[in-house]
Amino acid sequence: MKNLIILTILLFSQSIAAQKYFTRTGTTHFKASVDAFEPIEAINNSSSSILKVDTGDIAVQLFINSFQFKVALMQEHFNENYMESERYPKAVFRGKISGFTLEKIKKQQVFPLLGTLTIRGKKKDINTTATVFFQQNKIKLLSNFSLKPQDFNIKIPSIVRKKIANQINVSINYELLQKN
């Protein structure tokens, strides 16, 4: 009987420790606008993410061609000329929310977010913060960071270089549900 109780406790503790939260409908938004010109921005509402709550490990994947622009021609140029989304169809982030625990997110908390972002086969270390909190049985994760096109070998033709910002501002807004 004693062994059965110990085995039950071990199995239960492993299932708690292996809890994961995920989304397939995360929002990733970017702005590459320069004030004097037409806004360059897009949104991707199908970013996938998984968070291991016992370790704070997080992985995000999104398909480049899922970014939606207000101007169709801008979207076409983005996919064909800049991102080459047929050749490099997705972006991936693998990282860790440092110091993360479920207990800490009962109220809104800011954590360091460290990891590696891969776009167009090029890797870039990301060091930012994430605001994380628990809301309606979901983990809400918000973050902002900046990227430079040259970090990913994205070539901007000289004819439009002044219309595109040197720093691309990226913001994420994910609501993660518990994965059973």
C-alpha positions in Angstrom: 0.0 0.0 0.0 2.8 2.4 0.9 4.5 1.7 -2.5 1.2 2.4 -4.3 0.9 5.8 -2.5 4.5 6.7 -3.3 4.0 5.7 -7.0 0.8 7.8 -7.2 2.5 10.8 -5.7 5.4 10.5 -8.1 3.2 10.2 -11.2 1.1 13.1 -10.0 4.1 15.3 -9.4 5.5 14.4 -12.8 2.3 15.4 -14.5 2.3 18.8 -12.7 6.0 19.4 -13.6 5.4 18.6 -17.2 2.5 21.1 -17.6 2.6 22.9 -20.9 0.6 25.9 -22.2 0.2 26.6 -25.9 -1.4 28.7 -28.5 -1.9 28.5 -32.3 -3.5 31.9 -32.5 -0.9 34.2 -31.0 -0.5 37.7 -32.4 2.8 38.9 -33.8 2.9 42.4 -35.1 5.8 44.4 -36.7 6.3 48.0 -37.7 9.0 49.1 -40.0 7.7 52.6 -40.7 9.4 55.9 -41.2 7.3 58.9 -40.2 7.2 60.7 -43.5 6.1 57.7 -45.6 3.3 55.2 -45.9 3.1 52.9 -42.8 4.9 49.6 -43.2 3.4 47.1 -40.7 1.8 43.7 -40.7 0.1 41.3 -38.3 0.3 37.5 -38.0 -2.6 36.0 -36.0 -1.5 32.4 -36.3 1.7 32.3 -34.4 2.2 29.0 -32.5 3.9 28.9 -29.1 4.4 26.4 -26.4 5.6 27.1 -22.8 6.8 24.5 -20.4 5.8 25.9 -17.0 8.2 23.9 -14.9 11.3 25.3 -16.7 10.1 28.5 -18.4 11.3 27.1 -21.8 9.3 28.7 -24.7 9.2 28.0 -28.4 7.5 30.0 -31.1 6.9 29.3 -34.7 5.2 31.4 -37.3 4.8 31.2 -41.0 6.2 34.3 -42.8 3.5 34.4 -45.5 0.8 34.6 -42.7 1.7 38.2 -42.1 -1.1 40.4 -43.4 -0.5 43.9 -44.7 -3.1 46.6 -45.4 -1.6 47.0 -48.9 -1.6 43.8 -51.0 1.4 45.0 -53.1 3.4 45.6 -49.9 2.6 42.0 -48.7 3.7 40.6 -52.1 7.1 42.5 -52.0 7.6 41.4 -48.4 7.1 37.7 -49.2 8.9 37.6 -52.6 11.7 40.2 -52.4 12.6 40.7 -48.7 11.7 37.5 -46.8 11.8 35.0 -49.7 9.0 33.1 -47.8 8.9 30.2 -50.3 12.6 29.5 -49.6 12.4 30.4 -45.9 8.8 29.7 -44.9 8.9 30.2 -41.1 10.5 32.0 -38.3 11.4 30.2 -35.0 12.2 31.4 -31.6 13.6 29.1 -28.9 14.3 30.6 -25.5 13.6 30.8 -21.8 11.5 33.1 -19.5 14.0 33.4 -16.7 12.7 33.0 -13.1 9.2 32.0 -14.4 6.9 30.1 -12.1 3.1 29.7 -12.1 3.0 31.1 -8.6 4.6 34.4 -9.7 2.1 35.1 -12.4 -1.0 35.4 -10.2 -0.4 39.1 -10.7 1.3 40.7 -13.7 5.0 40.2 -13.6 7.9 41.2 -15.9 10.6 38.5 -16.6 13.8 38.4 -18.6 13.2 36.6 -22.0 16.3 35.2 -23.6 16.6 33.1 -26.7 17.5 32.7 -30.3 15.4 33.9 -33.2 15.9 32.2 -36.6 14.7 34.0 -39.7 15.9 33.2 -43.3 18.3 30.6 -41.8 20.1 33.3 -39.8 20.2 33.2 -36.0 20.1 36.2 -33.7 20.2 36.2 -29.9 17.2 38.0 -28.3 17.5 39.6 -24.9 14.3 41.4 -23.8 11.6 41.2 -21.2 8.2 39.6 -21.2 5.1 40.6 -19.2 3.4 37.5 -18.1 0.2 37.0 -16.1 -2.6 34.5 -15.5 -6.1 35.6 -16.8 -9.2 33.5 -17.2 -7.3 30.2 -17.1 -4.8 31.4 -19.7 -1.3 32.6 -19.5 -1.0 36.0 -21.2 2.4 36.8 -22.6 3.4 40.2 -24.0 6.8 41.3 -25.3 8.5 43.9 -27.5 11.9 43.9 -29.2 13.7 45.4 -32.2 15.5 43.8 -35.1 17.6 45.0 -37.9 17.0 43.6 -41.4 20.8 43.2 -42.0 20.9 40.7 -39.0 19.0 38.3 -41.2 20.6 39.2 -44.6 17.5 41.1 -45.7 18.6 43.4 -48.5 16.7 46.7 -48.8 17.0 48.2 -52.3 18.4 51.7 -52.3 15.3 53.1 -54.0 13.1 52.3 -50.9 15.8 52.3 -48.2 14.7 55.7 -46.8 11.1 54.4 -46.6 11.9 51.5 -44.3 13.1 51.9 -40.7 16.5 50.7 -39.7 15.0 49.1 -36.6 11.9 46.8 -37.0 9.7 46.9 -33.9 8.1 43.6 -33.1 5.4 43.0 -30.5 3.8 39.8 -29.4 0.6 39.1 -27.6 -0.1 35.4 -26.9 -2.8 33.8 -24.8 -1.7 30.2 -23.9 -4.1 27.5 -22.9 -3.1 24.5 -20.8 -2.3 21.5 -22.9 -3.7 18.2 -21.6 
